Amino acid sequence: MNIIDLKPTLQFVWLEVSDLATSRHFYGETLGFSVQESDDAFITVDLNDAFLYLAPGKPTPGNMYLAIAVEDIALLYQHLLEQGNDVASPTDEGWARYIELTDPDGYRLLLLTPEERESSR
């Protein structure tokens, strides 16, 4: 078997957060993502092909972006405005349209709609 044949996929990302209730509100209400409560140990954000686990701990955002694709960045942008968020309009880079946000713990998010999804509408 060739190592390329393994076809890796991302299953989940585990982030430590300072407050589960604040993170639940940000990912569930502010972004409108599906958030499932497990118990006091962590919450799960369903990203369709992968999961984001948020657990109490010491956040260490570092130098990374968590890129999350959505079907319609314009719809998410409108939702964010309606929620009263101060957010810049989506940037078009040709390969994708995206919004940059920072979650309550400082994790940088790149919320995007890839070009192939945009052109199929």
C-alpha positions as a Python dict, from the first residue, in 0.01 Angstrom:
ca = {
    (1, 'M'): (0, 0, 0),
    (2, 'N'): (123, 344, -92),
    (3, 'I'): (113, 599, 189),
    (4, 'I'): (-94, 830, -39),
    (5, 'D'): (-366, 561, -46),
    (6, 'L'): (-441, 618, 323),
    (7, 'K'): (-667, 915, 234),
    (8, 'P'): (-648, 1101, 564),
    (9, 'T'): (-945, 1308, 679),
    (10, 'L'): (-978, 1547, 968),
    (11, 'Q'): (-1203, 1398, 1235),
    (12, 'F'): (-1191, 1667, 1503),
    (13, 'V'): (-1006, 1959, 1652),
    (14, 'W'): (-985, 1989, 2033),
    (15, 'L'): (-958, 2339, 2176),
    (16, 'E'): (-933, 2437, 2538),
    (17, 'V'): (-1154, 2734, 2629),
    (18, 'S'): (-1181, 2954, 2936),
    (19, 'D'): (-1560, 2933, 2968),
    (20, 'L'): (-1788, 2671, 2809),
    (21, 'A'): (-2101, 2889, 2829),
    (22, 'T'): (-1929, 3176, 2645),
    (23, 'S'): (-1796, 2941, 2378),
    (24, 'R'): (-2135, 2769, 2346),
    (25, 'H'): (-2297, 3109, 2284),
    (26, 'F'): (-2032, 3219, 2032),
    (27, 'Y'): (-2034, 2903, 1820),
    (28, 'G'): (-2405, 2828, 1863),
    (29, 'E'): (-2575, 3169, 1868),
    (30, 'T'): (-2326, 3410, 1713),
    (31, 'L'): (-2215, 3179, 1431),
    (32, 'G'): (-2533, 2968, 1420),
    (33, 'F'): (-2349, 2634, 1420),
    (34, 'S'): (-2497, 2315, 1566),
    (35, 'V'): (-2364, 2279, 1921),
    (36, 'Q'): (-2428, 1962, 2119),
    (37, 'E'): (-2372, 1948, 2491),
    (38, 'S'): (-2202, 1639, 2624),
    (39, 'D'): (-2158, 1720, 2992),
    (40, 'D'): (-1947, 1956, 3197),
    (41, 'A'): (-1634, 1809, 3037),
    (42, 'F'): (-1679, 1949, 2684),
    (43, 'I'): (-1920, 2057, 2412),
    (44, 'T'): (-1922, 1948, 2050),
    (45, 'V'): (-1964, 2173, 1746),
    (46, 'D'): (-2081, 1973, 1444),
    (47, 'L'): (-1891, 2084, 1131),
    (48, 'N'): (-2050, 1816, 909),
    (49, 'D'): (-1730, 1635, 803),
    (50, 'A'): (-1549, 1693, 1134),
    (51, 'F'): (-1612, 1808, 1489),
    (52, 'L'): (-1482, 2088, 1705),
    (53, 'Y'): (-1452, 1984, 2069),
    (54, 'L'): (-1440, 2266, 2321),
    (55, 'A'): (-1322, 2176, 2670),
    (56, 'P'): (-1245, 2378, 2982),
    (57, 'G'): (-879, 2455, 3017),
    (58, 'K'): (-615, 2710, 2938),
    (59, 'P'): (-663, 2849, 2585),
    (60, 'T'): (-348, 2874, 2376),
    (61, 'P'): (-452, 3026, 2041),
    (62, 'G'): (-101, 3058, 1895),
    (63, 'N'): (-32, 3127, 1529),
    (64, 'M'): (-302, 2929, 1356),
    (65, 'Y'): (-627, 2981, 1175),
    (66, 'L'): (-917, 2746, 1206),
    (67, 'A'): (-1066, 2755, 856),
    (68, 'I'): (-1432, 2657, 847),
    (69, 'A'): (-1615, 2638, 513),
    (70, 'V'): (-1981, 2731, 491),
    (71, 'E'): (-2221, 2705, 198),
    (72, 'D'): (-2297, 3078, 183),
    (73, 'I'): (-2062, 3331, 339),
    (74, 'A'): (-2300, 3617, 250),
    (75, 'L'): (-2574, 3453, 457),
    (76, 'L'): (-2338, 3406, 752),
    (77, 'Y'): (-2224, 3768, 718),
    (78, 'Q'): (-2586, 3887, 728),
    (79, 'H'): (-2651, 3667, 1034),
    (80, 'L'): (-2349, 3816, 1212),
    (81, 'L'): (-2470, 4171, 1138),
    (82, 'E'): (-2819, 4087, 1265),
    (83, 'Q'): (-2660, 3957, 1586),
    (84, 'G'): (-2503, 4302, 1634),
    (85, 'N'): (-2144, 4199, 1555),
    (86, 'D'): (-1896, 4446, 1415),
    (87, 'V'): (-1756, 4244, 1126),
    (88, 'A'): (-1601, 4344, 794),
    (89, 'S'): (-1777, 4237, 476),
    (90, 'P'): (-1644, 3919, 312),
    (91, 'T'): (-1312, 3946, 131),
    (92, 'D'): (-1290, 3793, -216),
    (93, 'E'): (-951, 3636, -289),
    (94, 'G'): (-1057, 3445, -601),
    (95, 'W'): (-1007, 3104, -437),
    (96, 'A'): (-1268, 3187, -170),
    (97, 'R'): (-1476, 3459, -7),
    (98, 'Y'): (-1407, 3481, 366),
    (99, 'I'): (-1460, 3661, 694),
    (100, 'E'): (-1196, 3670, 964),
    (101, 'L'): (-1314, 3653, 1326),
    (102, 'T'): (-1160, 3584, 1662),
    (103, 'D'): (-1350, 3370, 1910),
    (104, 'P'): (-1380, 3469, 2279),
    (105, 'D'): (-1054, 3291, 2366),
    (106, 'G'): (-849, 3443, 2086),
    (107, 'Y'): (-864, 3154, 1838),
    (108, 'R'): (-856, 3298, 1487),
    (109, 'L'): (-1130, 3180, 1255),
    (110, 'L'): (-1135, 3201, 878),
    (111, 'L'): (-1500, 3148, 780),
    (112, 'L'): (-1512, 3091, 408),
    (113, 'T'): (-1697, 2976, 103),
    (114, 'P'): (-1456, 2819, -148),
    (115, 'E'): (-1476, 2946, -507),
    (116, 'E'): (-1614, 2616, -643),
    (117, 'R'): (-1917, 2651, -414),
    (118, 'E'): (-1968, 3014, -515),
    (119, 'S'): (-1953, 2937, -886),
    (120, 'S'): (-2200, 2649, -860),
    (121, 'R'): (-2482, 2881, -747),
}
